[in-house]
Amino acid sequence: MRTTLLHLGAGALTCALILTSLSGPVAAQREKFEPPASAMKAHPDGSPMPSLPYDGYPASRPMPVVRAAYEFAAKHPEVLRYMPCFCGCDRSAGHRGNHDCFVKRRDGQGRVVEWDSHGYGCAICLDVARDSMQMFNSGATVASIRDAIERKYAQAGPPTATVPDPPRLTPKATVPAAPPAKAAPAKK
């Protein structure tokens, strides 16, 4: 009986050590990712973009929504790189944020040279991009867009763990208003 308990204890310890050693690489994958500078450059205006990806299945949203999401991802990486995704694509496809659902690769000048087909067929990714685009176009900051996206999609699934935190704007120091000018005396 004692020998059996020792074998069970040794087996449990071995399993624990194996699981602990495996968690190192997983933990490293969960760290915030900082992409190269070229990944943050917007696609230059007037520069042609690749054709949208098509894998033989229908898009999960109407094509105007799909096109707008891909174009927004190309032109505004400074927004979508800070938006998490909630569909699990960080685990299944290695995506680090909503931007990666649409853009697979850019050249050194920021031009999109290859799209990621995942965004084409994923309703959650398209919805996050569409909502981010609408808020950005209405003047919202990246930090406020992120907060709204996280609140809205929290029930859809866990957010991308590796998406970096957006820059938070610090309030400008207020300058006291100048005292009102004295009125000139009235002439008689």
TORPA-4810 file (N, C-alpha, C, O; in nm, 3 decimals):
<nodes>
NODE_1_0.083_-0.119_0.000_0.000_0.000_0.000_0.088_0.125_0.000_0.063_0.221_-0.073_M
NODE_2_0.191_0.121_0.084_0.280_0.236_0.093_0.354_0.256_-0.039_0.373_0.369_-0.082_R
NODE_3_0.396_0.148_-0.104_0.466_0.156_-0.231_0.374_0.216_-0.338_0.419_0.297_-0.419_T
NODE_4_0.248_0.177_-0.337_0.152_0.231_-0.432_0.136_0.381_-0.414_0.133_0.455_-0.512_T
NODE_5_0.127_0.427_-0.289_0.115_0.570_-0.262_0.240_0.645_-0.307_0.230_0.756_-0.359_L
NODE_6_0.357_0.585_-0.288_0.481_0.649_-0.333_0.483_0.661_-0.485_0.524_0.763_-0.538_L
NODE_7_0.438_0.554_-0.555_0.434_0.560_-0.701_0.335_0.665_-0.749_0.362_0.739_-0.844_H
NODE_8_0.220_0.673_-0.681_0.121_0.774_-0.717_0.178_0.914_-0.693_0.160_1.003_-0.776_L
NODE_9_0.244_0.934_-0.581_0.304_1.064_-0.550_0.411_1.101_-0.651_0.418_1.215_-0.695_G
NODE_10_0.495_1.005_-0.687_0.601_1.030_-0.784_0.540_1.061_-0.922_0.589_1.147_-0.994_A
NODE_11_0.434_0.991_-0.957_0.366_1.016_-1.085_0.304_1.155_-1.087_0.312_1.225_-1.188_G
NODE_12_0.243_1.194_-0.977_0.182_1.327_-0.969_0.288_1.435_-0.978_0.269_1.537_-1.044_A
NODE_13_0.400_1.413_-0.912_0.510_1.509_-0.917_0.566_1.521_-1.059_0.595_1.631_-1.105_L
NODE_14_0.581_1.409_-1.127_0.629_1.411_-1.264_0.534_1.488_-1.355_0.578_1.569_-1.436_T
NODE_15_0.405_1.464_-1.340_0.305_1.537_-1.420_0.312_1.686_-1.391_0.305_1.768_-1.483_C
NODE_16_0.325_1.722_-1.264_0.333_1.863_-1.228_0.456_1.929_-1.290_0.448_2.041_-1.340_A
NODE_17_0.569_1.859_-1.287_0.692_1.914_-1.346_0.678_1.930_-1.497_0.724_2.030_-1.553_L
NODE_18_0.617_1.834_-1.563_0.598_1.843_-1.708_0.507_1.960_-1.741_0.537_2.038_-1.832_I
NODE_19_0.397_1.974_-1.669_0.304_2.084_-1.694_0.368_2.218_-1.667_0.344_2.315_-1.739_L
NODE_20_0.449_2.227_-1.563_0.518_2.352_-1.531_0.616_2.388_-1.641_0.626_2.505_-1.679_T
NODE_21_0.689_2.290_-1.693_0.785_2.320_-1.800_0.714_2.362_-1.928_0.769_2.440_-2.005_S
NODE_22_0.595_2.311_-1.951_0.519_2.349_-2.070_0.460_2.488_-2.059_0.439_2.555_-2.160_L
NODE_23_0.433_2.532_-1.937_0.370_2.663_-1.921_0.465_2.776_-1.952_0.419_2.887_-1.979_S
NODE_24_0.596_2.753_-1.951_0.692_2.858_-1.985_0.670_2.912_-2.125_0.651_3.033_-2.139_G
NODE_25_0.673_2.829_-2.229_0.651_2.880_-2.364_0.512_2.942_-2.381_0.497_3.041_-2.451_P
NODE_26_0.412_2.884_-2.316_0.277_2.938_-2.327_0.273_3.076_-2.264_0.215_3.169_-2.321_V
NODE_27_0.334_3.090_-2.147_0.337_3.220_-2.081_0.409_3.322_-2.167_0.368_3.438_-2.174_A
NODE_28_0.517_3.281_-2.231_0.591_3.374_-2.317_0.505_3.419_-2.435_0.516_3.533_-2.479_A
NODE_29_0.420_3.331_-2.486_0.333_3.367_-2.597_0.227_3.468_-2.554_0.177_3.542_-2.638_Q
NODE_30_0.192_3.472_-2.427_0.087_3.559_-2.378_0.137_3.700_-2.348_0.057_3.788_-2.318_R
NODE_31_0.269_3.723_-2.356_0.322_3.855_-2.328_0.276_3.952_-2.437_0.249_3.912_-2.550_E
NODE_32_0.268_4.077_-2.401_0.228_4.180_-2.497_0.329_4.184_-2.610_0.450_4.176_-2.586_K
NODE_33_0.281_4.198_-2.731_0.365_4.195_-2.850_0.380_4.336_-2.905_0.282_4.409_-2.917_F
NODE_34_0.500_4.373_-2.936_0.527_4.500_-3.002_0.574_4.470_-3.144_0.685_4.419_-3.163_E
NODE_35_0.492_4.501_-3.244_0.530_4.471_-3.382_0.639_4.565_-3.431_0.665_4.668_-3.369_P
NODE_36_0.705_4.529_-3.543_0.806_4.619_-3.600_0.742_4.749_-3.645_0.621_4.756_-3.667_P
NODE_37_0.824_4.852_-3.658_0.774_4.985_-3.696_0.698_4.982_-3.828_0.599_5.054_-3.843_A
NODE_38_0.741_4.899_-3.923_0.673_4.895_-4.053_0.529_4.846_-4.040_0.445_4.879_-4.123_S
NODE_39_0.501_4.768_-3.936_0.365_4.719_-3.916_0.272_4.829_-3.867_0.150_4.814_-3.874_A
NODE_40_0.328_4.937_-3.818_0.246_5.048_-3.768_0.226_5.155_-3.874_0.149_5.249_-3.851_M
NODE_41_0.292_5.145_-3.988_0.274_5.243_-4.094_0.145_5.214_-4.167_0.114_5.099_-4.197_K
NODE_42_0.070_5.319_-4.196_-0.055_5.303_-4.270_-0.025_5.277_-4.417_0.077_5.321_-4.470_A
NODE_43_-0.115_5.208_-4.481_-0.104_5.184_-4.625_-0.109_5.320_-4.694_-0.202_5.398_-4.670_H
NODE_44_-0.011_5.352_-4.779_-0.007_5.484_-4.843_-0.131_5.509_-4.929_-0.178_5.420_-5.001_P
NODE_45_-0.184_5.632_-4.920_-0.299_5.670_-5.002_-0.265_5.655_-5.150_-0.155_5.688_-5.192_D
NODE_46_-0.359_5.606_-5.226_-0.342_5.591_-5.370_-0.263_5.467_-5.411_-0.257_5.435_-5.530_G
NODE_47_-0.205_5.399_-5.316_-0.128_5.279_-5.348_-0.225_5.162_-5.360_-0.312_5.146_-5.275_S
NODE_48_-0.212_5.080_-5.465_-0.307_4.968_-5.480_-0.293_4.866_-5.367_-0.184_4.842_-5.315_P
NODE_49_-0.405_4.807_-5.332_-0.408_4.703_-5.230_-0.431_4.569_-5.298_-0.487_4.564_-5.407_M
NODE_50_-0.388_4.461_-5.233_-0.416_4.329_-5.292_-0.566_4.302_-5.296_-0.643_4.365_-5.225_P
NODE_51_-0.606_4.207_-5.379_-0.746_4.165_-5.383_-0.782_4.102_-5.250_-0.699_4.042_-5.183_S
NODE_52_-0.907_4.118_-5.213_-0.952_4.057_-5.087_-0.939_3.905_-5.095_-0.956_3.846_-5.201_L
NODE_53_-0.909_3.844_-4.981_-0.896_3.698_-4.982_-1.032_3.632_-5.003_-1.134_3.682_-4.956_P
NODE_54_-1.032_3.524_-5.072_-1.155_3.448_-5.092_-1.120_3.300_-5.086_-1.043_3.250_-5.168_Y
NODE_55_-1.176_3.231_-4.988_-1.144_3.089_-4.969_-1.258_2.998_-5.013_-1.262_2.881_-4.974_D
NODE_56_-1.349_3.050_-5.093_-1.455_2.966_-5.146_-1.581_2.960_-5.060_-1.673_2.886_-5.093_G
NODE_57_-1.586_3.034_-4.954_-1.705_3.035_-4.870_-1.759_3.178_-4.865_-1.684_3.272_-4.888_Y
NODE_58_-1.886_3.195_-4.834_-1.942_3.330_-4.832_-1.888_3.410_-4.713_-1.855_3.355_-4.609_P
NODE_59_-1.881_3.541_-4.733_-1.838_3.630_-4.625_-1.944_3.628_-4.515_-2.062_3.605_-4.542_A
NODE_60_-1.901_3.651_-4.392_-1.995_3.645_-4.281_-2.074_3.774_-4.261_-2.164_3.780_-4.177_S
NODE_61_-2.042_3.875_-4.337_-2.115_4.002_-4.337_-2.126_4.047_-4.482_-2.055_3.995_-4.568_R
NODE_62_-2.215_4.143_-4.512_-2.225_4.192_-4.650_-2.090_4.245_-4.701_-2.010_4.298_-4.623_P
NODE_63_-2.065_4.230_-4.829_-1.935_4.267_-4.886_-1.895_4.412_-4.861_-1.776_4.436_-4.841_M
NODE_64_-1.987_4.509_-4.860_-1.942_4.646_-4.828_-1.882_4.655_-4.685_-1.788_4.731_-4.663_P
NODE_65_-1.935_4.579_-4.593_-1.880_4.577_-4.456_-1.743_4.511_-4.456_-1.650_4.559_-4.391_V
NODE_66_-1.730_4.401_-4.529_-1.601_4.330_-4.538_-1.495_4.420_-4.599_-1.385_4.433_-4.545_V
NODE_67_-1.528_4.484_-4.713_-1.432_4.573_-4.779_-1.391_4.688_-4.687_-1.273_4.721_-4.677_R
NODE_68_-1.489_4.748_-4.620_-1.459_4.860_-4.530_-1.369_4.817_-4.416_-1.279_4.891_-4.377_A
NODE_69_-1.391_4.697_-4.360_-1.307_4.648_-4.250_-1.164_4.626_-4.296_-1.070_4.665_-4.227_A
NODE_70_-1.146_4.563_-4.411_-1.011_4.541_-4.463_-0.941_4.673_-4.495_-0.823_4.689_-4.464_Y
NODE_71_-1.013_4.765_-4.555_-0.953_4.895_-4.588_-0.916_4.971_-4.461_-0.810_5.033_-4.454_E
NODE_72_-1.003_4.966_-4.359_-0.973_5.033_-4.232_-0.850_4.971_-4.167_-0.765_5.042_-4.113_F
NODE_73_-0.840_4.840_-4.171_-0.722_4.772_-4.114_-0.596_4.815_-4.187_-0.491_4.834_-4.125_A
NODE_74_-0.604_4.832_-4.319_-0.487_4.874_-4.397_-0.446_5.017_-4.364_-0.327_5.046_-4.352_A
NODE_75_-0.544_5.104_-4.350_-0.514_5.247_-4.333_-0.501_5.291_-4.187_-0.450_5.400_-4.161_K
NODE_76_-0.546_5.209_-4.093_-0.543_5.252_-3.953_-0.492_5.143_-3.858_-0.563_5.099_-3.768_H
NODE_77_-0.367_5.100_-3.880_-0.311_5.003_-3.785_-0.297_5.062_-3.645_-0.294_4.988_-3.547_P
NODE_78_-0.288_5.196_-3.636_-0.275_5.261_-3.506_-0.402_5.248_-3.422_-0.402_5.281_-3.303_E
NODE_79_-0.508_5.200_-3.483_-0.633_5.175_-3.409_-0.650_5.025_-3.384_-0.659_4.982_-3.269_V
NODE_80_-0.654_4.946_-3.491_-0.688_4.804_-3.476_-0.581_4.721_-3.408_-0.611_4.614_-3.356_L
NODE_81_-0.457_4.766_-3.406_-0.356_4.686_-3.335_-0.380_4.687_-3.185_-0.330_4.601_-3.113_R
NODE_82_-0.458_4.784_-3.137_-0.489_4.792_-2.995_-0.624_4.730_-2.960_-0.664_4.730_-2.844_Y
NODE_83_-0.694_4.678_-3.060_-0.825_4.619_-3.034_-0.812_4.467_-3.019_-0.756_4.400_-3.106_M
NODE_84_-0.863_4.414_-2.908_-0.859_4.269_-2.892_-0.961_4.203_-2.982_-1.053_4.267_-3.034_P
NODE_85_-0.945_4.075_-3.000_-1.043_3.995_-3.070_-1.102_3.899_-2.968_-1.041_3.874_-2.864_C
NODE_86_-1.217_3.846_-2.995_-1.288_3.764_-2.897_-1.331_3.630_-2.951_-1.411_3.560_-2.888_F
NODE_87_-1.279_3.591_-3.069_-1.323_3.467_-3.133_-1.228_3.350_-3.105_-1.258_3.236_-3.142_C
NODE_88_-1.114_3.376_-3.041_-1.018_3.270_-3.014_-0.908_3.261_-3.119_-0.829_3.167_-3.116_G
NODE_89_-0.901_3.357_-3.211_-0.801_3.350_-3.318_-0.659_3.371_-3.265_-0.563_3.338_-3.334_C
NODE_90_-0.645_3.425_-3.145_-0.510_3.434_-3.089_-0.455_3.295_-3.061_-0.336_3.270_-3.075_D
NODE_91_-0.543_3.205_-3.022_-0.501_3.068_-2.993_-0.499_2.981_-3.119_-0.412_2.896_-3.134_R
NODE_92_-0.593_3.003_-3.209_-0.601_2.916_-3.327_-0.513_2.964_-3.443_-0.466_2.882_-3.521_S
NODE_93_-0.492_3.095_-3.455_-0.416_3.147_-3.569_-0.297_3.233_-3.529_-0.225_3.284_-3.615_A
NODE_94_-0.274_3.250_-3.399_-0.160_3.329_-3.353_-0.179_3.479_-3.366_-0.081_3.555_-3.362_G
NODE_95_-0.303_3.523_-3.381_-0.328_3.667_-3.395_-0.301_3.738_-3.263_-0.327_3.685_-3.155_H
NODE_96_-0.249_3.861_-3.274_-0.214_3.940_-3.156_-0.314_4.052_-3.132_-0.301_4.125_-3.034_R
NODE_97_-0.410_4.067_-3.218_-0.512_4.171_-3.206_-0.597_4.171_-3.332_-0.571_4.095_-3.425_G
NODE_98_-0.698_4.257_-3.335_-0.793_4.260_-3.445_-0.726_4.294_-3.579_-0.771_4.247_-3.683_N
NODE_99_-0.622_4.374_-3.577_-0.550_4.407_-3.701_-0.502_4.281_-3.772_-0.509_4.272_-3.895_H
NODE_100_-0.453_4.183_-3.695_-0.400_4.060_-3.754_-0.508_3.974_-3.819_-0.476_3.886_-3.899_D
NODE_101_-0.633_3.997_-3.788_-0.742_3.922_-3.849_-0.757_3.959_-3.997_-0.818_3.885_-4.074_C
NODE_102_-0.702_4.074_-4.035_-0.717_4.125_-4.170_-0.584_4.137_-4.245_-0.577_4.104_-4.364_F
NODE_103_-0.480_4.182_-4.178_-0.351_4.206_-4.244_-0.252_4.100_-4.200_-0.220_4.086_-4.082_V
NODE_104_-0.203_4.025_-4.298_-0.102_3.923_-4.268_0.038_3.980_-4.278_0.125_3.948_-4.197_K
NODE_105_0.060_4.067_-4.380_0.197_4.116_-4.400_0.196_4.252_-4.469_0.114_4.278_-4.557_R
NODE_106_0.290_4.338_-4.427_0.314_4.469_-4.488_0.459_4.477_-4.533_0.546_4.407_-4.480_R
NODE_107_0.485_4.564_-4.630_0.625_4.586_-4.668_0.682_4.696_-4.578_0.613_4.745_-4.489_D
NODE_108_0.806_4.735_-4.602_0.874_4.835_-4.519_0.810_4.973_-4.522_0.830_5.052_-4.430_G
NODE_109_0.734_5.002_-4.627_0.666_5.131_-4.637_0.525_5.128_-4.578_0.454_5.229_-4.580_Q
NODE_110_0.484_5.014_-4.527_0.351_5.002_-4.467_0.244_4.950_-4.561_0.130_4.932_-4.520_G
NODE_111_0.280_4.925_-4.688_0.181_4.873_-4.783_0.142_4.731_-4.746_0.227_4.648_-4.713_R
NODE_112_0.013_4.703_-4.753_-0.034_4.567_-4.732_0.006_4.485_-4.853_-0.030_4.518_-4.966_V
NODE_113_0.081_4.378_-4.831_0.120_4.291_-4.941_0.047_4.157_-4.934_0.046_4.080_-5.030_V
NODE_114_-0.012_4.129_-4.818_-0.089_4.005_-4.805_-0.195_4.020_-4.697_-0.167_4.064_-4.585_E
NODE_115_-0.316_3.984_-4.733_-0.427_3.986_-4.637_-0.431_3.854_-4.562_-0.381_3.752_-4.609_W
NODE_116_-0.493_3.856_-4.444_-0.525_3.733_-4.372_-0.671_3.703_-4.402_-0.756_3.791_-4.389_D
NODE_117_-0.701_3.583_-4.442_-0.838_3.548_-4.481_-0.932_3.529_-4.361_-1.053_3.520_-4.380_S
NODE_118_-0.878_3.523_-4.241_-0.962_3.496_-4.124_-1.074_3.599_-4.110_-1.189_3.562_-4.085_H
NODE_119_-1.042_3.727_-4.125_-1.142_3.832_-4.107_-1.259_3.821_-4.203_-1.370_3.861_-4.169_G
NODE_120_-1.235_3.769_-4.321_-1.338_3.755_-4.424_-1.455_3.671_-4.374_-1.571_3.702_-4.401_Y
NODE_121_-1.425_3.566_-4.301_-1.530_3.474_-4.260_-1.570_3.480_-4.114_-1.656_3.403_-4.071_G
NODE_122_-1.509_3.569_-4.036_-1.537_3.573_-3.892_-1.622_3.695_-3.857_-1.576_3.809_-3.867_C
NODE_123_-1.745_3.671_-3.818_-1.838_3.780_-3.786_-1.789_3.863_-3.668_-1.804_3.986_-3.669_A
NODE_124_-1.731_3.801_-3.567_-1.684_3.876_-3.450_-1.572_3.971_-3.491_-1.573_4.088_-3.454_I
NODE_125_-1.476_3.922_-3.568_-1.364_4.007_-3.612_-1.415_4.125_-3.696_-1.372_4.239_-3.676_C
NODE_126_-1.506_4.097_-3.788_-1.561_4.204_-3.871_-1.639_4.304_-3.787_-1.630_4.424_-3.811_L
NODE_127_-1.714_4.257_-3.689_-1.792_4.348_-3.605_-1.703_4.436_-3.519_-1.731_4.555_-3.503_D
NODE_128_-1.596_4.378_-3.464_-1.502_4.458_-3.384_-1.439_4.566_-3.472_-1.429_4.681_-3.431_V
NODE_129_-1.397_4.529_-3.592_-1.336_4.627_-3.684_-1.436_4.734_-3.724_-1.403_4.852_-3.725_A
NODE_130_-1.558_4.693_-3.757_-1.661_4.790_-3.798_-1.693_4.887_-3.686_-1.701_5.008_-3.708_R
NODE_131_-1.712_4.835_-3.563_-1.742_4.923_-3.451_-1.625_5.017_-3.421_-1.646_5.135_-3.392_D
NODE_132_-1.502_4.965_-3.429_-1.383_5.049_-3.407_-1.377_5.160_-3.511_-1.347_5.274_-3.477_S
NODE_133_-1.404_5.126_-3.636_-1.401_5.223_-3.745_-1.506_5.333_-3.722_-1.477_5.451_-3.739_M
NODE_134_-1.627_5.293_-3.685_-1.733_5.391_-3.664_-1.698_5.486_-3.549_-1.720_5.607_-3.559_Q
NODE_135_-1.645_5.431_-3.439_-1.608_5.517_-3.326_-1.491_5.608_-3.362_-1.491_5.726_-3.326_M
NODE_136_-1.392_5.554_-3.433_-1.277_5.634_-3.474_-1.322_5.749_-3.565_-1.279_5.863_-3.548_F
NODE_137_-1.410_5.718_-3.661_-1.458_5.820_-3.755_-1.543_5.925_-3.686_-1.559_6.035_-3.739_N
NODE_138_-1.598_5.893_-3.569_-1.677_5.992_-3.496_-1.591_6.073_-3.399_-1.642_6.159_-3.327_S
NODE_139_-1.459_6.045_-3.397_-1.368_6.126_-3.316_-1.324_6.065_-3.185_-1.256_6.132_-3.107_G
NODE_140_-1.359_5.941_-3.157_-1.321_5.876_-3.031_-1.172_5.847_-3.027_-1.109_5.824_-3.131_A
NODE_141_-1.115_5.849_-2.908_-0.973_5.813_-2.892_-0.959_5.662_-2.898_-1.055_5.587_-2.879_T
NODE_142_-0.837_5.618_-2.925_-0.811_5.474_-2.931_-0.841_5.410_-2.796_-0.896_5.300_-2.791_V
NODE_143_-0.805_5.476_-2.687_-0.830_5.420_-2.554_-0.980_5.406_-2.526_-1.023_5.306_-2.469_A
NODE_144_-1.059_5.505_-2.566_-1.204_5.495_-2.542_-1.267_5.390_-2.633_-1.363_5.324_-2.593_S
NODE_145_-1.215_5.375_-2.754_-1.264_5.270_-2.844_-1.237_5.134_-2.782_-1.324_5.047_-2.779_I
NODE_146_-1.116_5.115_-2.732_-1.079_4.988_-2.668_-1.172_4.956_-2.551_-1.220_4.844_-2.538_R
NODE_147_-1.196_5.055_-2.466_-1.285_5.034_-2.352_-1.424_4.991_-2.397_-1.483_4.899_-2.341_D
NODE_148_-1.477_5.059_-2.499_-1.611_5.027_-2.549_-1.615_4.887_-2.612_-1.710_4.812_-2.591_A
NODE_149_-1.512_4.852_-2.688_-1.505_4.720_-2.752_-1.500_4.611_-2.645_-1.571_4.511_-2.655_I
NODE_150_-1.419_4.630_-2.544_-1.408_4.529_-2.438_-1.541_4.512_-2.364_-1.579_4.400_-2.330_E
NODE_151_-1.611_4.622_-2.340_-1.742_4.611_-2.272_-1.843_4.538_-2.361_-1.915_4.450_-2.315_R
NODE_152_-1.847_4.576_-2.488_-1.948_4.520_-2.579_-1.927_4.372_-2.606_-2.025_4.296_-2.613_K
NODE_153_-1.803_4.328_-2.622_-1.776_4.191_-2.666_-1.730_4.098_-2.555_-1.690_3.985_-2.582_Y
NODE_154_-1.735_4.142_-2.432_-1.687_4.059_-2.320_-1.758_3.924_-2.313_-1.698_3.825_-2.273_A
NODE_155_-1.884_3.919_-2.352_-1.960_3.795_-2.346_-1.928_3.700_-2.461_-1.963_3.582_-2.455_Q
NODE_156_-1.863_3.750_-2.566_-1.835_3.666_-2.684_-1.726_3.564_-2.658_-1.724_3.458_-2.721_A
NODE_157_-1.636_3.594_-2.566_-1.526_3.503_-2.536_-1.412_3.581_-2.475_-1.421_3.703_-2.462_G
NODE_158_-1.305_3.512_-2.438_-1.193_3.584_-2.378_-1.123_3.672_-2.482_-1.108_3.631_-2.597_P
NODE_159_-1.080_3.792_-2.441_-1.012_3.879_-2.537_-0.871_3.830_-2.566_-0.813_3.754_-2.488_P
NODE_160_-0.817_3.874_-2.678_-0.679_3.843_-2.714_-0.589_3.887_-2.599_-0.594_4.002_-2.556_T
NODE_161_-0.507_3.796_-2.551_-0.423_3.827_-2.435_-0.298_3.905_-2.472_-0.238_3.969_-2.385_A
NODE_162_-0.258_3.903_-2.597_-0.131_3.965_-2.636_-0.146_4.103_-2.697_-0.046_4.164_-2.735_T
NODE_163_-0.268_4.155_-2.707_-0.286_4.287_-2.766_-0.229_4.392_-2.670_-0.257_4.389_-2.550_V
NODE_164_-0.148_4.486_-2.724_-0.091_4.588_-2.634_-0.196_4.685_-2.585_-0.301_4.703_-2.647_P
NODE_165_-0.167_4.747_-2.473_-0.257_4.849_-2.420_-0.245_4.974_-2.506_-0.136_5.009_-2.550_D
NODE_166_-0.358_5.040_-2.531_-0.350_5.162_-2.613_-0.286_5.276_-2.535_-0.287_5.276_-2.412_P
NODE_167_-0.230_5.372_-2.607_-0.176_5.488_-2.535_-0.290_5.563_-2.469_-0.395_5.585_-2.529_P
NODE_168_-0.269_5.602_-2.347_-0.369_5.681_-2.274_-0.326_5.827_-2.280_-0.213_5.861_-2.246_R
NODE_169_-0.416_5.909_-2.321_-0.385_6.051_-2.330_-0.386_6.111_-2.190_-0.476_6.084_-2.111_L
NODE_170_-0.288_6.190_-2.162_-0.287_6.257_-2.033_-0.356_6.391_-2.050_-0.336_6.460_-2.150_T
NODE_171_-0.437_6.429_-1.952_-0.508_6.556_-1.966_-0.408_6.672_-1.969_-0.307_6.671_-1.899_P
NODE_172_-0.437_6.769_-2.052_-0.351_6.886_-2.059_-0.369_6.968_-1.932_-0.477_6.975_-1.875_K
NODE_173_-0.259_7.030_-1.890_-0.267_7.115_-1.771_-0.358_7.233_-1.804_-0.349_7.293_-1.911_A
NODE_174_-0.443_7.263_-1.711_-0.533_7.375_-1.735_-0.461_7.504_-1.701_-0.391_7.514_-1.600_T
NODE_175_-0.478_7.601_-1.785_-0.419_7.733_-1.763_-0.528_7.821_-1.708_-0.637_7.830_-1.766_V
NODE_176_-0.501_7.889_-1.595_-0.606_7.975_-1.541_-0.645_8.081_-1.642_-0.561_8.135_-1.714_P
NODE_177_-0.770_8.109_-1.645_-0.821_8.210_-1.738_-0.770_8.347_-1.695_-0.754_8.375_-1.576_A
NODE_178_-0.745_8.431_-1.793_-0.700_8.568_-1.764_-0.816_8.644_-1.702_-0.932_8.621_-1.736_A
NODE_179_-0.784_8.735_-1.611_-0.893_8.813_-1.551_-0.962_8.895_-1.659_-0.898_8.934_-1.757_P
NODE_180_-1.090_8.921_-1.643_-1.160_8.999_-1.745_-1.098_9.138_-1.758_-1.055_9.198_-1.660_P
NODE_181_-1.096_9.187_-1.880_-1.043_9.322_-1.905_-1.134_9.423_-1.842_-1.256_9.408_-1.840_A
NODE_182_-1.071_9.529_-1.788_-1.152_9.636_-1.728_-1.211_9.718_-1.841_-1.147_9.746_-1.943_K
NODE_183_-1.331_9.754_-1.821_-1.398_9.836_-1.922_-1.340_9.977_-1.916_-1.309_10.029_-1.809_A
NODE_184_-1.326_10.038_-2.033_-1.277_10.175_-2.039_-1.383_10.267_-1.981_-1.503_10.245_-2.000_A
NODE_185_-1.338_10.371_-1.912_-1.438_10.464_-1.855_-1.517_10.531_-1.967_-1.462_10.562_-2.073_P
NODE_186_-1.641_10.551_-1.942_-1.729_10.612_-2.042_-1.696_10.759_-2.053_-1.673_10.825_-1.952_A
NODE_187_-1.693_10.812_-2.176_-1.666_10.954_-2.200_-1.795_11.032_-2.184_-1.904_10.987_-2.221_K
NODE_188_-1.779_11.148_-2.127_-1.896_11.233_-2.107_-1.900_11.342_-2.206_-1.993_11.423_-2.204_K
</nodes>
